[in-house]
Amino acid sequence: MPEEILEPQTKIPKIEDDKVVEQIGKQSKLPGPGETPPNPLSKNQLKKQKRLEKYEELKKVRRQKEREKQKQKRLEAQALGLPTRNGPSRKELKKRQLTGYGQQSEKLSVAIDLDYDDLMHDRDVAKCIKQCLRIYTINRRSKCPGQLDITGIKTDGRIHTSLKRNDGWENWHLNYHFDKTHLDIFPKQNLVYLTCESNNVLDRLENGITYVIGGLVDHNHHKGLCHQRATENGLRTARLPLSEHVNMKTRAVLSTFHVFEILMRVAEGQPWTDAIMETLPERKGAKPKLNLDETTEKHLEENDEVKKLENGMIFSADKTSPSEMMTNSSACGEK
């Protein structure tokens, strides 16, 4: 019979503080039979951890230095009589949002669904927050800023932690909804979830409708998840009219801020084709579609085929060998 392995018992002094007792218990606990001790961090991991801690400590100092440099540049430009800024000031932008300056009769309402905290890696969470920053900037600088809601934020979750790294995020002029989804805030009949898998085409923006954009950065690991959740919750779905207005070399899957930017451009009065072409990056290889009839399209296709055949015949004629040319000339001479 194998001998039983007994764990060494350590004497713990009687201490009234429960936290100290728990710490001593954790330190005195040894790995039992079949258990492996926790692996310590490597040197590279420790160095990386120290760099991150140092970066977070000096973040506010760097930001203060950047503000001082910008202020000095504005003073120098003002002394030379040059314009101090290219666009409107922050006060004007905030006033535009509060008073509704330049808004159309139909105000765009968009909700960013961030109820995907557990499905993203830390890097993807940081990218998701950067896209939310971009969305806020686009909405703030728009001629007709719309209503922006961010839903599904879990309190003290990874998305909330990433948001806290941005100074002044609490003062942004938008609506934060913690531990509440878009289903808890808006009525179902006023929601339309935008997904590329939907069969419904969004040809125009409706007044009183809130368009939900999924804030999921997963590199296509959870394909169709947003559409699946929307249909299970009984929500209407729609997709942007990309294939109806442009030809693309890649898939019609856009990032969150690209979808928002297209909606904002359309709300400002641009046609769908211009809004899509000005928003999509060059790597998508998008080209606008021509408004042609079916007969003219067929005629153009037939002309292209004829040209290809003619080019092929010319190419084959150019490749004739000298012996073939001699035989052809001799045959012509005999005749």
C-alpha positions in Angstrom: 0.0 0.0 0.0 1.4 3.4 -0.9 2.1 5.7 2.0 -0.2 8.7 2.4 1.4 12.0 1.9 0.5 14.4 4.6 0.6 18.1 4.1 2.8 20.0 6.6 0.8 22.0 9.0 1.9 25.5 9.9 1.1 27.1 13.1 -1.0 30.3 12.6 -1.1 32.7 15.5 -4.4 33.9 16.8 -5.1 37.2 15.2 -8.3 39.1 15.5 -8.1 40.7 12.0 -9.7 38.4 9.5 -7.8 39.9 6.5 -4.4 39.2 8.1 -5.5 35.6 8.9 -6.5 35.1 5.2 -3.1 36.4 4.0 -1.2 34.2 6.3 -3.3 31.2 5.3 -2.6 31.9 1.6 1.1 32.2 2.2 1.3 29.1 4.4 -0.7 26.9 2.0 1.6 24.5 0.1 0.7 22.6 -3.0 -0.8 19.2 -2.3 -0.2 15.9 -4.1 -1.0 16.2 -7.8 -1.0 20.0 -7.7 1.5 22.2 -9.5 2.7 25.4 -8.0 1.8 28.6 -9.8 4.3 29.6 -12.4 6.1 32.9 -11.6 6.3 35.7 -14.2 9.2 35.6 -16.5 11.7 38.5 -16.8 10.1 39.8 -19.9 6.7 39.8 -18.3 7.9 41.6 -15.2 9.6 44.2 -17.4 6.4 44.7 -19.4 4.4 45.0 -16.3 6.8 47.6 -14.9 6.7 49.6 -18.2 2.9 49.6 -18.1 2.8 50.8 -14.5 5.3 53.6 -15.3 3.3 54.5 -18.4 0.1 54.9 -16.4 1.9 57.0 -13.8 3.3 59.4 -16.3 0.2 59.6 -18.5 -1.2 62.7 -16.8 2.2 64.4 -16.9 2.5 63.8 -20.6 -1.0 65.1 -21.2 -0.2 68.3 -19.3 2.9 68.9 -21.4 1.0 68.4 -24.6 -1.6 70.9 -23.5 1.2 73.4 -22.7 2.7 72.9 -26.1 -0.6 73.5 -27.8 -1.2 76.6 -25.8 2.2 78.0 -26.7 1.6 77.3 -30.4 -1.7 79.1 -30.2 0.0 82.1 -28.6 2.7 82.2 -31.2 0.1 82.0 -34.0 -1.9 84.7 -32.4 1.1 87.0 -32.2 1.8 86.5 -35.9 -1.8 87.1 -36.8 -2.4 83.6 -38.0 -5.6 81.5 -37.3 -5.3 79.7 -34.0 -7.5 76.7 -35.0 -8.8 75.2 -38.2 -12.3 74.2 -37.0 -14.8 75.4 -34.4 -13.8 75.8 -30.8 -14.7 73.4 -28.1 -17.2 75.8 -26.6 -18.9 76.2 -29.9 -19.0 72.4 -30.5 -20.5 71.9 -27.0 -23.1 74.7 -27.6 -24.0 73.0 -30.9 -24.7 69.8 -29.1 -26.7 71.4 -26.3 -28.8 73.8 -28.3 -29.2 71.6 -31.4 -27.5 74.1 -33.7 -27.7 73.0 -37.4 -30.0 70.0 -36.7 -32.5 68.8 -39.2 -36.1 68.0 -38.5 -35.1 64.3 -38.2 -32.5 63.8 -35.5 -30.4 60.7 -35.8 -30.5 58.4 -32.7 -27.8 55.7 -32.4 -27.1 53.3 -29.5 -23.8 51.4 -29.3 -24.3 48.0 -27.8 -21.3 47.1 -25.5 -22.8 44.0 -24.0 -19.9 41.9 -25.2 -17.5 42.4 -22.4 -16.8 38.6 -21.9 -16.3 37.9 -25.6 -13.4 40.1 -26.3 -9.7 40.0 -25.4 -8.1 42.9 -23.5 -6.6 44.2 -26.8 -9.9 44.1 -28.5 -11.6 45.9 -25.6 -9.1 48.7 -26.0 -9.8 48.9 -29.7 -13.5 49.0 -29.0 -13.1 51.9 -26.7 -11.0 53.7 -29.3 -13.8 53.3 -31.8 -16.3 54.7 -29.3 -13.9 57.7 -28.9 -14.0 58.1 -32.7 -17.8 57.9 -32.8 -18.0 60.6 -30.1 -15.7 62.9 -32.1 -17.6 62.4 -35.3 -20.9 63.1 -33.6 -19.5 66.2 -31.8 -18.0 67.7 -35.0 -21.0 67.0 -37.1 -23.2 69.8 -38.5 -26.3 68.1 -37.0 -25.1 66.0 -34.0 -27.5 63.3 -33.0 -28.4 61.5 -29.8 -25.8 59.0 -28.8 -26.3 56.3 -26.2 -23.8 53.7 -25.0 -25.5 50.7 -23.4 -24.5 47.4 -21.9 -21.6 48.7 -19.8 -20.9 46.4 -16.9 -19.9 48.2 -13.7 -16.2 47.7 -13.0 -16.0 45.4 -16.1 -13.2 45.5 -18.6 -14.9 48.0 -20.8 -15.6 50.2 -17.8 -12.0 49.9 -16.7 -10.8 50.8 -20.2 -13.1 53.9 -20.2 -11.6 55.1 -17.0 -8.2 55.4 -18.6 -9.5 58.4 -20.7 -9.5 61.6 -18.7 -12.8 63.4 -18.7 -14.9 60.6 -20.1 -17.6 61.3 -17.5 -18.0 64.8 -19.0 -18.7 63.6 -22.6 -22.1 64.8 -23.9 -23.7 61.4 -24.3 -25.8 58.9 -22.3 -24.1 56.1 -20.4 -26.2 53.2 -19.4 -24.5 50.8 -16.8 -25.8 47.3 -16.4 -28.7 48.1 -18.8 -29.1 47.0 -22.4 -30.9 48.8 -25.2 -33.9 46.6 -24.5 -34.2 48.1 -21.0 -34.1 51.7 -22.3 -35.9 51.9 -25.6 -39.2 50.2 -26.7 -38.7 47.3 -29.1 -40.8 48.8 -31.8 -38.4 51.8 -32.0 -35.2 49.7 -32.3 -33.5 48.6 -35.5 -30.3 46.5 -35.1 -27.8 47.0 -37.9 -26.1 43.7 -39.0 -24.5 42.7 -42.3 -26.4 39.4 -42.2 -29.9 41.0 -42.4 -32.1 40.6 -45.5 -33.7 44.0 -45.0 -32.0 47.0 -46.7 -31.8 50.3 -44.9 -32.7 52.7 -47.8 -33.7 55.7 -45.6 -33.4 56.9 -42.0 -36.7 57.0 -40.1 -37.6 59.6 -37.5 -38.1 58.3 -34.0 -36.1 55.1 -34.7 -32.9 54.2 -32.7 -30.3 52.4 -34.7 -28.3 49.9 -32.7 -24.7 49.1 -33.7 -22.9 46.2 -32.1 -19.7 47.2 -30.4 -18.0 43.8 -30.9 -14.3 43.6 -32.0 -13.7 39.9 -32.4 -11.9 39.6 -35.8 -14.8 37.4 -37.1 -14.5 34.9 -34.3 -18.2 35.2 -33.4 -19.7 35.5 -36.8 -23.4 36.4 -36.9 -23.6 36.8 -33.1 -25.2 40.3 -33.2 -27.8 39.2 -35.8 -28.6 36.1 -33.7 -29.1 38.1 -30.5 -31.3 40.7 -32.3 -33.5 38.0 -33.8 -33.8 36.1 -30.6 -34.9 39.3 -28.8 -37.5 40.0 -31.5 -35.9 43.1 -32.9 -36.0 44.4 -36.4 -32.7 44.1 -38.3 -31.4 45.9 -41.3 -28.1 46.3 -43.3 -26.5 49.3 -45.0 -27.1 49.4 -48.7 -23.5 48.8 -49.6 -24.0 46.3 -52.5 -26.8 48.5 -53.9 -24.5 51.5 -54.3 -20.8 50.4 -54.5 -18.8 47.4 -55.7 -16.4 46.1 -53.1 -13.4 43.7 -53.4 -13.7 42.6 -49.7 -16.5 41.5 -47.4 -19.2 44.0 -46.4 -18.2 43.9 -42.8 -17.4 47.4 -41.4 -16.1 48.6 -38.1 -18.4 50.3 -35.6 -17.3 53.9 -36.3 -17.5 53.4 -40.1 -21.2 52.4 -39.8 -21.8 55.4 -37.5 -20.0 57.8 -39.9 -22.1 56.6 -42.9 -25.3 57.1 -40.9 -24.1 60.6 -39.8 -23.3 61.6 -43.4 -26.7 60.5 -44.6 -28.4 62.4 -41.8 -26.5 65.5 -42.9 -28.1 65.2 -46.3 -25.5 63.3 -48.4 -26.7 60.5 -50.8 -25.8 57.0 -49.8 -23.2 56.6 -52.6 -21.2 59.7 -51.6 -21.5 58.8 -47.9 -20.2 55.3 -48.4 -17.4 56.3 -50.8 -16.1 59.1 -48.5 -16.2 56.8 -45.4 -14.8 53.4 -46.6 -11.0 53.0 -46.5 -9.0 52.4 -49.7 -8.3 48.8 -48.8 -11.9 48.0 -49.4 -11.5 48.8 -53.1 -15.0 50.3 -53.3 -16.2 51.8 -56.6 -19.5 53.5 -57.2 -22.1 51.6 -59.3 -23.4 53.2 -62.5 -27.1 53.7 -62.8 -27.5 51.8 -66.1 -30.4 49.9 -67.6 -30.2 46.1 -68.0 -30.1 46.5 -71.8 -27.2 48.9 -71.7 -25.3 46.7 -69.2 -25.8 43.6 -71.4 -24.7 45.6 -74.5 -21.5 46.7 -72.6 -20.8 43.1 -71.6 -21.2 41.9 -75.2 -18.9 44.7 -76.4 -16.3 43.6 -73.8 -16.5 40.0 -75.0 -16.0 41.0 -78.6 -13.0 43.2 -77.7 -11.5 40.3 -75.8 -12.0 38.0 -78.9 -10.5 40.5 -81.2 -7.5 41.0 -78.9 -7.0 37.3 -78.8 -7.0 37.0 -82.6 -4.5 39.8 -83.0 -2.3 38.3 -80.3 -2.3 34.9 -82.0 -1.6 36.5 -85.4 1.4 38.3 -84.0 2.8 35.1 -82.7 3.0 33.4 -86.2 6.4 31.9 -86.9 8.6 33.0 -89.9 8.3 29.5 -91.5 4.5 29.8 -91.4 4.8 33.3 -93.0 7.0 31.8 -95.8 4.6 29.0 -96.5 1.7 31.5 -96.6 3.6 33.8 -99.0 4.6 30.8 -101.2 1.1 29.6 -101.3 -0.1 33.0 -102.3 2.6 33.1 -105.1 1.6 29.7 -106.5 -2.0 30.9 -106.8 
